[in-house]
Amino acid sequence: MKTRKITLSEQEIPEHWYNIVADMPNKPLPPLHPGTKEPIGPEALAPLFPQELIQQEVSTEKWISIPEEVRNIYSIWRPTPLFRAYELEKALDTPAKIYYKYEGVSPAGSHKPNTAVPQAYYNMKEGVKRITTETGAGQWGSALSFACNIFGLECEVYMVKLSYEHKPYRKVMMNTWGAKVIPSPSEFTEAGRKILAEDPNSPGSLGIAISEAVEMAAQREDTKYALGSVLNHVLLHQTIIGLEAYKQLEKAGDLPDVVIAPFGGGSNFAGLSFPFLRLNFDEGKKIRCIASEPTSCPKLTRGVFRYDFGDTVGMTPLLPMYTLGHNFVPAPIHAGGLRYHGAGAIVSQLLKDGLIEAQAHDNVEVFEAGIKFAKAEGIIPAPEATHGIATVIREAERCKREGKSETILFNLCGHGNFDMKAYQDYFEGKIVRHELTDEDIQKSLAALDTPVIG
Ligand SMILES: *Cc1c(COP(=O)(O)O)cnc(C)c1O
């Protein structure tokens, strides 16, 4: 029998996260104060995050040890399996070898608990009683609810109202783990009341929900805020994915030529690819790492590199990022996790320096890819994950044209079992190609008055 699934024992769960900042030729530029636009130090983040996470955010140490308590919780679902996608290879008739790391086995069904658990842990250690956050489609909210429950913390989730009404099952999941879920915009915050005064029927947005969650956390001593992507410490925690995958591929006697992952704020892409970029830095390897984004939210392939806010209202520090502008409103595609205007600072610098690549895929192309994958390999991918699969298919077809048997590794960052509405819309012909014109992008960028870089 061929080996399809490459597993590790619980004892082999990595003991350190990998901090790529230590190896970057150009370090990310510092965040700026939203008002004064002067560089801010780590202390400015103290009202929102516990000390340990702030230290990780600015750390240049190459390896950061994973607390025993966190590895212990990780062992509920980690190490996650690495699969050789024999059936997809056959379906594509490609000489390429395709592997995928499957993060959908976590209790919340995605990679997000990899950072939710350490974030909740450090908050608990420092005496925090309550964490606020925002969620769009509900992946991050459910991961944080799961983690807060483990460490006895209250969890308050501001959920974009449109999703709150249209995706009730993710909300029930959060309630099951004991979280309080509030449709955003709400009457509980100044930011929410301001939006509601202008538009009582506002469907909400991720940017508004972030403003509400941050406002609530800043008000109370016992409350902190948590973010599920973009920030350096979040990317750091996700490197557990690539570190495991490297061990698993070693067992299989393989090393990837190409590493691929879908891209929202950058955390699952960073998680899989950074430990392989390390081999480029340390051993002179030439592994290509490709981020996959939707053509309807193409910050990496069509955005600009400059300072921008993380939220819509302009409350967060300014970060150096590839962005479409913080007022950019992406089309309502089903891959909610990829509908974010900007990219994290580390990933943006790597792209700027030509150390990683990006590709964009249309909404129809990704559903075709997702269904091809489900038919071949069985697992129904999250709508976000189908973007990575579309890039895999492109690369596998290139290998076929060029007659190369390259090794491709990708991140199946979540299952789509809660996303049947998305697949239903596709089968009913409601998913259409969506063209974003240069004018649309220029209009959003022209409205930016944030600092330019270089
Ligand atoms: C949140 C999410 C994403 C996008 O976020 P990243 O930080 O870029 O990983 C992608 N896929 C799934 C399944 C998600 O839940």
The ligand as an ORCA input file, in Angstrom:
! r2SCAN-3c Opt
* xyz 0 1
  C      -9.458     33.392      8.503
  C      -9.240     32.414      7.447
  C      -8.416     32.686      6.340
  C      -7.738     34.011      6.112
  O      -6.886     34.469      7.104
  P      -5.312     34.314      7.076
  O      -4.879     35.038      8.282
  O      -4.782     34.933      5.819
  O      -4.998     32.877      7.153
  C      -8.239     31.698      5.400
  N      -8.845     30.508      5.517
  C      -9.641     30.197      6.557
  C     -10.270     28.858      6.610
  C      -9.855     31.138      7.558
  O     -10.637     30.834      8.610
*
